[in-house]
């Protein structure tokens, strides 16, 4: 839903990350580095206390940002910020982006594993995907595939990504939604190495 302020369509940092070349952290840093080149009330508005705004903009911004102060960019400001972000990060590798912005990718213990759902939650600020979209992205990339031997297709990880330690297959028992019986199923879990790989493959830098 479009947000309007002072008669203009506006965008918060959170909304612009997907369209700009950079993570949430480095988009903010890029703006701060070039703030003198932006004109307040033309390129952006600074709202010191969003609780003083009228609804529904007030509630919308508070839910999205969880804090009282926020920058809102006009279409012109968003375009200008994109011009600064693009050359800075377009040619940078994943490792260079991490080093240059001090972004901290979440880590888990070397011997720990987590579910794809938990990995999506941990990495959401970087990859902007939930569990279903992450499964689909991993299949599209050729890391996962559908096993269609059973009554319904199930995700499997290709052997090369199991061998290199990104993912593991574990067997768990759970209730079958189709027949109401408990059965054994293969579940894919993510290692710390895999967590970093997912961030590298799908991160919005």
N, C-alpha and C positions, 0 to 999 in steps of 0.2 A: 504494500500500500504506500502511495506517495506521501511524503511528509512535506508540509508547507510551513514556511516561517517568513513573516514580513512579505507575504505575497509571492515568494519564490519556492520552487521545489528544492529541497535540501537533502544532504546525505551525511551520515555520521561516518567516523573512521571504520566502524564495524561493517557498514554496508559497502564501503568502497574497496575493501581488501581483495575480494574476489575478482574485481575488474582491473586492479592495478598490479603492476609487477613488483611484488614485495609482500612480506608477511605483515601482520598487524604491527609488530614492533618496528620494522624498518620503514613502513609507510609513515608512522608518526615521527620517526627520527628525520626522515627526508623533509617533512613539513617544517619541523623545528629548524633545520639547517637553512631552509629557504624562506622562512616566515616573512622576512622583510620584503620579499617580492610579491607577497599576497596583500590585497587590499581588503581591510575589514569592511563588512556590510556589502561588499561587491563580490569578493571571492569566498568569504566565509563570515560566519557569525560566531562569537564566543558567548556561550550561555553560562553565566557563573552559578546560577541556581535554577535548575529545570523545574523545581517544585512550584515556581512562580508562573510557569507557562500554563496556558489553557489546555484542557483535555481536547482531543485524545493524544495530542503531541507529547504532553507531559508524561503520561503513562507509558506511551510507546517508547520514548527515549529512556525512561528509567528501567524498564524491563530489558532493553537491549544493552544498556551500559552499566547499570547497577551503581551509578554514582550521580552526584548532583550537578557537576560541571561537565560541559561537553562542547566540542567544536562541531558546527554544522557547515557543510560546504555547499555552495551553489553549483549549478552545472558548470559554470565558467571556472570556478575554483577546483572542481573535481578534474576537469580537463587539464588545468595548469599543473595540478599535483601529479597527474599521470605522466606529463612530459618530463617532470623531474625524476620520477621513479624509474621510468623505462630504461634510459641509458645507464643508470647506476647499477641496476641489478640484472639486466637482460643477459649479459655475457658472463655473469658470475656463476661459478659452480656452487653446489650445495654447501660444500665445506667452506668456501669463501664467504658465502652469505652468513653462515653461522658465526664465523670468526669476526666478520666486519660489524655485525649487529649485536653480538653477545647474546644471541637467541639460545635458550637452553631447551633442547629437545628432551622431553621426559625420558627417564631411564627406569628400568627395573633391574633387579638382581640378575647376575649372570646365569644363575641356575633357576631363575623364575620363569614362568610363562603366564600369559594372560589370554583371555578370549579375544576374538576379533571385535566384539562389542566394546570391551574395555579399552582395546587399542584405539578404536575410533573415538571414544570419549577423551582419552588422554591426548590424542593428537588433533582433536577438532580445531583448536585455534590455528593450526598449521595447514590441515588438509581440507577442512570444511566439508567433511563427509560423516554421515552416520553409518551404522553397521551395514545396512543393505547396499548403500552406494559404494562402500569400501569393498564389499564382496564383489560387486559388479565390476569395479575398477581393477581389482586383482585378477578377475577372469579375463577381462579385456586385455590386460597386460600379458596374459599367458602364464601367470604364476599359479592361479587356481583353474580348475575345470569342473564341469558337472559330471559326476558319476551317475549314470542312468541305469545301472544294473538292478536297483531296487524298485520298490513301488513308487518312489518319487525321487527326483534328482537331488543329489546331495553334493555339497562342495568338497573337493579334494585338492590337496596341494601337489603340484608336480614334484617328482622325485628329486630333481636337482636342487630345489629350494628347501627340501627336507635335508638333503645331504650337506648343504652348506650352512645349516643351522639357523635359518631364518624362521622356520615354522616346524611344528611337530604334529603328528597325528596321535590322538589319545582315544581310548575306547571308554565310553560312558554309557550308563543305562538311563533311559528316560522313557516317559510315556509316549506312545505313538498316537498322534492325533487322529489317525485313520481308523485303527482297530481298538483303541482303548487299552492296549496291552503294553507292558514294559518290554523293551528290547535293547540290544546293544548297538550303539552307533559310533561312528568315527567323528570326532570333533577336531577342528584345526585350532591350535593355540599358537601364540606368537612369542618368540624369545626377544631378549633385549636387542639382539642383532637385527631381528626382523622388524622391530619397532623403528629402529633408525633407518632401515631400508624403506619402510612405508613412507616415512617423513621425506626421505630423499626422492622417492618416486613421484609423490603426489603433493608435496609441499607447495603452497602458494607464495612463492618468493618474488 
